[in-house]
Amino acid sequence: ESMLTVRLSRRYLWRVVSVCLMAGVLLWGCAPEQAVPLPQPPVDVSKRLAPLAECVARSQRTITAAAEAGVSAGGLAPANSSMADAQDALDEAKRLAQQNKPQEATEQATRGLEECEKVDAMVAKARQDTVERKARAQLATEAEARIAQTAACVDGARQAVRSVSTTK
């Protein structure tokens, strides 16, 4: 009986595998073909390079102006890093365009433009952080001055109390 079960199990297993294979072959033949990507029309790389070059120049001016306005180098470090990445992307896109690889050049220019567009936000945040830091420093200075005045007043009051208590 055990041998009979093994034979039946093998036959059953083989039939199941055969049916699955047959179904797979039939379904594969009925599966829709994947669309072949059509080559994209030639892209005018200069339409991507010009905005990137303008953005790089504008962002460099923004960073320089922020540094001149007193924003710390540490605060501008992320913006400088993104600026360098955008400049590298511009240089690479120009190189690819010269090598007659317009699609790659356009993709590189697009990445560079995305990176460059982040710079203005980073500089604005660095400026805001600087303004807040200066405001906190100003408040701390004013508080210290008030504390000094209060301490002088308290000392004067103590001396007055001592003089009154010693004269009694």
C-alpha positions as CSV (number, residue, x, y, z in Angstrom):
1,E,0.0,0.0,0.0
2,S,2.9,2.3,0.8
3,M,4.4,1.8,-2.7
4,L,1.0,2.5,-4.3
5,T,0.7,5.8,-2.4
6,V,4.2,6.8,-3.5
7,R,3.4,6.0,-7.1
8,L,0.1,7.8,-6.9
9,S,1.7,10.8,-5.2
10,R,4.4,11.0,-7.9
11,R,1.8,10.7,-10.7
12,Y,-0.4,13.3,-9.0
13,L,2.6,15.6,-8.6
14,W,3.7,15.2,-12.2
15,R,0.2,16.0,-13.4
16,V,0.0,19.1,-11.3
17,V,3.4,20.3,-12.5
18,S,2.4,19.5,-16.1
19,V,-0.9,21.4,-15.8
20,C,1.0,24.4,-14.2
21,L,3.5,24.4,-17.0
22,M,0.8,24.2,-19.7
23,A,-1.1,27.1,-18.0
24,G,2.1,29.1,-17.8
25,V,2.8,28.6,-21.5
26,L,-0.7,29.5,-22.5
27,L,-0.8,32.6,-20.4
28,W,2.6,33.7,-21.5
29,G,1.5,33.6,-25.0
30,C,-1.6,35.7,-24.1
31,A,0.3,38.2,-22.1
32,P,0.4,41.7,-23.6
33,E,3.7,42.6,-25.0
34,Q,5.6,45.3,-23.2
35,A,5.7,48.6,-25.0
36,V,9.0,49.3,-26.6
37,P,10.0,52.8,-25.5
38,L,10.1,55.0,-28.5
39,P,13.2,57.1,-28.9
40,Q,12.6,60.6,-27.7
41,P,12.9,63.4,-30.2
42,P,16.2,65.2,-30.1
43,V,16.4,67.6,-27.3
44,D,17.8,71.1,-27.6
45,V,20.3,70.9,-24.8
46,S,20.9,74.6,-24.9
47,K,17.3,75.1,-23.6
48,R,18.4,73.3,-20.4
49,L,21.9,74.6,-20.1
50,A,21.0,78.3,-20.3
51,P,18.6,78.2,-17.3
52,L,21.1,76.1,-15.3
53,A,23.9,78.6,-16.1
54,E,21.7,81.5,-15.1
55,C,20.7,79.7,-11.9
56,V,24.3,79.0,-11.0
57,A,25.3,82.6,-11.5
58,R,22.3,83.9,-9.5
59,S,22.8,81.5,-6.7
60,Q,26.5,82.4,-6.5
61,R,25.5,86.0,-6.2
62,T,23.0,85.2,-3.5
63,I,25.6,83.2,-1.5
64,T,28.1,86.0,-1.8
65,A,25.6,88.7,-0.7
66,A,24.6,86.6,2.3
67,A,28.2,86.1,3.3
68,E,28.8,89.9,3.0
69,A,25.7,90.5,5.1
70,G,27.2,88.5,7.9
71,V,25.9,85.0,7.5
72,S,28.4,82.6,8.8
73,A,30.4,80.2,6.6
74,G,28.9,77.3,8.6
75,G,25.4,78.5,7.9
76,L,26.2,78.8,4.2
77,A,28.0,75.4,4.0
78,P,24.9,73.4,2.7
79,A,24.2,76.1,0.1
80,N,27.9,76.1,-1.0
81,S,27.8,72.3,-1.3
82,S,24.6,72.4,-3.4
83,M,26.1,75.2,-5.4
84,A,29.2,73.1,-6.2
85,D,27.0,70.2,-7.2
86,A,25.0,72.4,-9.5
87,Q,28.3,73.8,-11.0
88,D,29.6,70.3,-11.5
89,A,26.3,69.3,-13.2
90,L,26.6,72.2,-15.5
91,D,30.2,71.4,-16.5
92,E,29.3,67.7,-17.0
93,A,26.2,68.6,-19.1
94,K,28.4,70.8,-21.3
95,R,30.9,68.0,-21.7
96,L,28.2,65.5,-22.6
97,A,26.7,68.0,-25.1
98,Q,30.1,68.4,-26.8
99,Q,30.4,64.6,-27.0
100,N,27.0,64.6,-28.9
101,K,25.1,62.9,-26.0
102,P,22.1,65.2,-25.8
103,Q,19.9,62.9,-23.8
104,E,22.5,62.5,-21.0
105,A,23.4,66.1,-21.2
106,T,19.7,67.1,-20.7
107,E,19.3,64.7,-17.8
108,Q,22.5,66.1,-16.1
109,A,21.3,69.7,-16.7
110,T,17.9,68.8,-15.1
111,R,19.6,67.3,-12.1
112,G,21.8,70.4,-11.8
113,L,18.9,72.7,-12.1
114,E,17.0,70.8,-9.3
115,E,20.1,71.1,-7.1
116,C,20.6,74.8,-7.9
117,E,17.0,75.7,-7.1
118,K,17.5,74.4,-3.6
119,V,20.3,77.0,-3.0
120,D,18.0,80.0,-2.6
121,A,16.0,78.3,0.1
122,M,19.1,77.2,1.9
123,V,20.5,80.8,1.8
124,A,17.2,82.2,3.1
125,K,17.2,79.7,6.0
126,A,20.9,80.6,6.8
127,R,19.9,84.3,6.7
128,Q,17.0,83.7,9.0
129,D,19.1,81.6,11.4
130,T,21.6,84.5,11.5
131,V,18.9,87.0,12.2
132,E,17.5,84.8,15.0
133,R,21.0,84.3,16.5
134,K,21.7,88.0,16.5
135,A,18.4,88.7,18.1
136,R,19.1,86.1,20.8
137,A,22.5,87.7,21.4
138,Q,21.0,91.1,21.6
139,L,18.4,89.9,24.1
140,A,21.1,88.2,26.2
141,T,23.1,91.5,26.2
142,E,20.1,93.5,27.3
143,A,19.3,91.0,30.0
144,E,22.8,91.1,31.3
145,A,22.7,94.9,31.4
146,R,19.4,94.8,33.3
147,I,20.8,92.2,35.7
148,A,23.8,94.4,36.4
149,Q,21.4,97.4,37.1
150,T,19.3,95.2,39.3
151,A,22.3,93.9,41.2
152,A,23.5,97.5,41.8
153,C,20.0,98.4,43.1
154,V,19.9,95.4,45.4
155,D,23.4,96.2,46.7
156,G,22.3,99.8,47.4
157,A,19.2,98.5,49.2
158,R,21.3,96.2,51.3
159,Q,23.7,99.0,52.3
160,A,20.7,101.2,53.2
161,V,19.3,98.4,55.4
162,R,22.6,97.9,57.1
163,S,23.1,101.5,57.8
164,V,19.6,101.8,59.2
165,S,20.1,98.7,61.4
166,T,23.6,99.9,62.7
167,T,22.2,103.3,63.6
168,K,19.5,101.8,65.8
